[in-house]
Structures are given as C-alpha cells and as structure tokens.
Amino acid sequence: MNQETREHAERLNQETREHAEQLNRETRILIEALHDDVRGVADGVLQVNARLDRLEQSVTEQFEQHDKRLMRLEANRIK
C-alpha cells in the first residue's frame, strides 16, 4: 500500500472512530431520557393505582351502607 492510501485509510479509521464515539454519546443521552420517561410513567401508574384503591374503598363503603339500608327496609317490611 502506498503512503497516500495508508493516510487515506487512517483518516477514514479516525473519522469512523469519531463517528462511533459521537453515536455512543447520543445513544447514552437518549437512553437517559428514556429512563426518565419510564420513571415518569411508573410514577403515573402508582398514582392511578392509589386513586383506584381509594375509589374501590369508597364504593365498597357505599355498597355496605346500601346493604344495611336494604336489610333494615326488608326487616321493617316483614314486621
């Protein structure tokens, strides 16, 4: 290989390494952003689950109250 070809090959290798390093940095940044997004979604899911738990408790309490009222009405009707 002549000197010019070797220099050209070395420049291409250097450009390839630099491009790979840049892609690596960009990929790490994107992964960090994705991790943040996943954390945000997970936090949102936890909040929704907590709200659903509170709603379930409220609905259960209301059904229990209605059940007691119905039992009293039935008991009064039988008398």
C-alpha positions in Angstrom: 0.0 0.0 0.0 1.4 3.4 -0.9 1.7 6.3 1.6 -1.3 8.1 0.2 -3.6 5.1 0.5 -2.4 4.5 4.1 -3.0 8.1 5.1 -6.5 7.9 3.5 -7.2 4.7 5.3 -6.0 6.2 8.6 -8.2 9.3 8.1 -11.2 7.0 7.4 -10.5 5.0 10.5 -10.2 8.2 12.6 -13.5 9.5 11.2 -15.1 6.2 11.8 -13.9 6.2 15.5 -15.1 9.8 16.0 -18.5 9.0 14.4 -18.8 5.9 16.6 -17.9 7.9 19.8 -20.5 10.6 18.8 -23.2 7.9 18.2 -22.3 6.4 21.6 -22.7 9.7 23.4 -26.0 10.4 21.6 -27.3 6.9 22.4 -26.4 7.3 26.1 -28.3 10.6 26.2 -31.3 9.0 24.5 -31.2 6.1 27.0 -31.1 8.5 29.9 -34.1 10.4 28.5 -35.9 7.1 28.0 -35.2 6.1 31.7 -36.7 9.4 32.8 -39.8 8.7 30.7 -40.2 5.2 32.1 -39.8 6.6 35.7 -42.5 9.2 34.9 -44.9 6.5 33.5 -44.2 4.3 36.6 -45.0 7.2 38.9 -48.2 7.9 37.0 -49.2 4.2 37.3 -48.6 4.3 41.0 -50.7 7.4 41.4 -53.5 5.9 39.3 -53.4 2.7 41.4 -53.6 4.7 44.6 -56.7 6.6 43.2 -58.3 3.4 42.2 -57.7 1.9 45.6 -59.4 4.9 47.2 -62.3 4.7 44.8 -62.6 1.0 45.5 -62.7 1.6 49.2 -65.3 4.4 48.8 -67.5 2.2 46.6 -67.2 -0.7 49.0 -68.3 1.5 51.9 -71.2 2.9 49.9 -72.4 -0.7 49.0 -72.1 -1.7 52.6 -74.3 1.3 53.7 -76.8 0.5 51.0 -76.8 -3.2 52.0 -77.5 -2.2 55.6 -80.4 0.1 54.5 -81.9 -2.7 52.4 -81.7 -5.1 55.2 -83.5 -2.6 57.6 -86.2 -2.0 54.9 -86.7 -5.7 54.4 -86.8 -6.3 58.2 -89.4 -3.5 58.6 -91.4 -4.9 55.7 -91.6 -8.3 57.3 -92.8 -6.9 60.6 
